[in-house]
Amino acid sequence: MPVTTLSSRELNHDVSSAKKAAQSGPVVITDRGKPSHVLMTYDEFKRLTGKRRSLVEALAMPGLSDIDFDPPRVEIIQRRVDLT
């Protein structure tokens, strides 16, 4: 995904080009040479800020039962505490 960088002056002079560039990736808007804003499509914004899944919802996703997951057992060893 290409990232386009435009100064705020360039953005003000040609908003339509910035909107076209945002169709293929984020457009970084700079102010005095420093990044200050990002222009992206609304669909990309929704994808990035969409509803977060709970752990239960994530584990219930289709296809996850096909994944082999066998984590190693952890052995917890007790140690004596000296309270003197």
C-alpha positions in Angstrom: 0.0 0.0 0.0 1.7 3.2 -1.1 1.8 6.2 1.3 1.5 9.6 -0.3 2.8 12.7 1.4 1.5 16.2 0.7 2.0 19.5 2.3 -1.0 21.3 3.6 -0.6 23.9 0.9 -0.6 21.1 -1.8 -3.7 19.6 -0.2 -5.5 23.0 -0.3 -4.6 23.5 -4.0 -5.7 20.0 -5.2 -8.0 18.2 -2.8 -9.3 15.9 -5.6 -5.8 14.5 -6.2 -5.4 13.8 -2.5 -8.8 12.0 -2.5 -7.7 9.9 -5.5 -4.4 9.1 -3.8 -6.3 8.0 -0.6 -8.0 5.3 -2.7 -4.7 3.4 -2.9 -3.3 4.2 0.5 -3.0 6.7 3.3 -2.1 10.3 2.5 0.1 12.0 5.1 -0.5 15.7 5.3 2.5 17.7 6.6 2.5 21.1 8.3 5.8 22.9 8.2 7.5 19.7 7.1 6.1 17.5 10.0 3.4 15.0 9.6 0.2 16.3 11.1 -2.8 14.5 9.6 -3.7 11.4 7.6 -6.3 11.2 4.9 -7.9 7.9 4.2 -11.1 6.5 2.7 -14.0 6.1 5.0 -14.1 2.3 4.4 -10.5 2.1 5.6 -11.3 4.2 8.6 -14.2 1.9 9.5 -12.0 -1.1 9.1 -9.4 0.3 11.5 -11.9 1.5 14.1 -14.5 -1.2 13.8 -16.0 -3.0 16.7 -13.5 -5.0 18.7 -14.2 -8.6 19.3 -14.3 -10.2 22.7 -12.0 -13.2 23.3 -15.1 -15.4 23.2 -16.1 -14.0 19.8 -12.6 -14.3 18.4 -12.3 -18.0 19.6 -15.7 -18.8 18.0 -14.6 -17.6 14.6 -15.2 -20.2 11.8 -12.2 -22.3 10.8 -10.3 -22.0 14.1 -11.1 -25.6 15.0 -8.8 -26.6 12.1 -5.8 -25.1 13.9 -3.6 -27.3 16.0 -2.7 -25.7 19.2 -0.9 -27.6 21.8 1.0 -25.2 24.2 3.7 -26.7 26.4 2.7 -27.4 30.0 4.3 -25.0 32.5 5.6 -26.6 35.7 5.3 -24.3 38.8 7.9 -25.2 41.4 7.2 -24.0 45.0 10.1 -22.7 46.9 10.5 -22.3 50.6 10.1 -18.9 52.2 12.4 -17.8 55.0 10.4 -15.4 57.3 13.1 -15.1 60.0 
